[in-house]
Each structure stands twice: as structure tokens, then as C-alpha cells.
């Protein structure tokens, strides 16, 4: 059973990076690691983490398969400037783009089986709220409001 993950968490990014490779087991094997390496790193209830070189390699494999780099996007979002009057339009635009991608990914995963469970609905709503917050910050920056 898959452990619930926050949509904007590192564990969620690892899961999204593994998906185009056929899942966490295949991603672990593609990295030349034990079959549980990526699964444990993607589980918020386990203390295991990916080594940096494995995270970069996983993102590269994901990029080769899908054109996406979810782990890099997670770290870019974590390093983005805080909201407020000094935040740049480009920083907000980048955050809106990342949040939009997270929302689309969350909804695509949720609707893969043509059914939207309460948990999937809650996860999608969380992604919508995160996007709404980023859009609000972008509007404030563009209008000069603080």
C-alpha cells in the first residue's frame, strides 16, 4: 500500500520521477540499487533518503523518459525567494509553473483509474490551494501591492 504524501514534498517528487520509469522498483534497479531504495526514499514513514548522486541520476532518467525533472523542481521551489514585496515576477512565475505542474500531476495520478477517492480529492485540493497562493503572490507583485 502506498503511503500518503504531501503533494509538494520531496517524497512526492521522487514518486513522480520514478513513474515514467515504471515505478519505484524499476527506478531503483535503473539506478543499480536495491529494489527498495527508491520506494523507501519515496515513503514519508521511512527514514531512508536517496544519495544526491542517485537523486540527480533519477531526475535525469525521468527527464530522458518524460522531459520532466520533479526532484530538481522540488529543490528550486524550496530555494525560491519568499513571497512579499521584494519577490521578483520571475520567481513568482517559476513558482506558478511548478505549482501548475504539481496540480496536473496530482490530478493525472488521481484520475488514472477513472475514479476520484476522498484522499485523492483532498490531495488535489491541496495542490489547487498551493497554486492559488502562488497566483495571488504573482498578482500582488504585478500590481505593486504589498
N, C-alpha and C positions, 0 to 999 in steps of 0.2 A: 504494500500500500504506500502511496506517495504521501509524504508529509506536506502539510500546507506551508506555503512560503509567501512572504510579503512580496507583492508584485515588483517592488523596486529594490529587492535585496540582492546581495551577491549570489545567494543560493539560486534565486530565480534566474539570474543572468547565466549561471553555469548550466542550468537545465535547458535554457533556450539555446545556448551554444552547442549542447550535446544533441539536441533534437534533429538537426539536419544530417547528423552522422548515424542516426538510427537509435538514439537514446544513450543513456549514461553508461551502460555496459559496453556498447560499441565504441563510445568515445574513449573510455578507459583503455580498451585494447588498442585503439588507434594511436594512443599516446605511448604504448608499450608498457603500460602499468597493469597492476592487478585489476581484475574486472570490477571491483568495488570502489576504486579510487575516486572516480568522478561521482558515483552515486553517493558516497559518504560526504564528499565536499558539497554536494547539492542538497544535503539533508540538514535543515536548521537544528535538528535534535542531536546531531553528531558533532564532535569537536574537530573532526578531520578537515584539513584545508588542502587546497592544491598548492603545489610549489609554484613560484612565479613563472618559471620557465614552462611548466605544464599548462598554466593558465594562458600564457601567450600562445603556446602551440595549439591549445584547444580553440582559442579565438581564431587563429589562422586557419585551422581546419574548417571551422564554421564559415569563415569568410570565403574560403575556396568553394564550399558547398552551397552557400546561400547569399553571399555578398554582405552578410551581417557580422558585426563584432560586438555581441552583447556584453562581454566582460569588460572590454575597453569602454563601452558606453556607460557601464555602471561606474567605473572609476572616473570618467570625465564628469559625470553628474555629481559625484562626491566632491570633486575638486572645483566645481563651478562656484563663482562668487555668490555670496548671499544676496537675497532679494533686497531691494531698497534703492534709494536714490542714486547710489554710485554704481549699481549694476548696469552693465552695458546691454545694449539692444542685442548684440550678437550672443552674449551669454544667455539671455532670455530665449532668443530664437533657438539656440542649440538645445536648451532645456526643453522647450516646447516640442522640438523634433524628437528628442529622446522619449519624452513622456507619451507622445503620439504613437511612437513605435511600440512602447510598452503596452499601451492600451490595445493596439491592433493585435499584438502577440497574445495578450491575455484573452481577448475575445476569440481569436482564431483557435487557441487551445481549448477554450471552454466550449466552443460550438463544433469541435471536431466530431463529436458523436451525435450531433443534431439534438442535443439536449442541454439545457442550462440549469444546473443544480443550484441550490441556495448558496453553497460555498463559492461556486464559480461566479454567481451573480454578485456576491459580496466582494470578491477579488476584482471583478470588472468595475464595480462602483468605486473601489479604492483607486484604481488606475484613472478613472474619469475625474475623481476629485483632485488627484495629483496634477493632471493635465489642466484642470480648471484653475488651480493655484498658479501654475506657470503662465497660463494665458492672462490671468489677472495681473501678474507682475509685469508681463510684456506690455499690456495696455497702459499701466501706470507709468512705465518707463517712456513709452512713446508719447504719451500725453503730457509728460513732465510733472505728473502728480507724484507726491511722495507719501 
